[in-house]
Amino acid sequence: MPVSPIESMLAKIWANGLVIVVAAIFSLTVVVERLLGMPIAGSVSLFVAAAVFY
């Protein structure tokens, strides 16, 4: 195989994490701020950084 099992596993984890973070950012900005019209009381950048770190 051209890739090792660990590389395959890490690629799947990375892709899944990226989809989750993008969906959370989309939900926060589009749904909460734009559709519901609620202001965000806090740092969106800090939320994204914590989500990525988690």
URHU-V63286 format. One record per backbone hydrogen bond with DSSP energy under -1.0 kcal/mol. CO is the residue of the C=O (numbers start at 1). NH is the residue of the N-H. Records with the same first field share a line. If there is no record, write none. Layout:
BEGIN
CO = NH / NH
END
This chain:
BEGIN
4 = 8
5 = 9
6 = 10
7 = 11
8 = 12
9 = 13
10 = 14
11 = 15
12 = 16
13 = 17
14 = 18
15 = 19
16 = 20
17 = 21
18 = 22
19 = 23
20 = 24
21 = 25
22 = 26
23 = 27
24 = 28
25 = 29
26 = 30
27 = 32
28 = 33
29 = 34
30 = 35
31 = 36
32 = 38
40 = 42
43 = 47
44 = 48
45 = 49
46 = 50
47 = 51
48 = 52
49 = 53
50 = 54
END
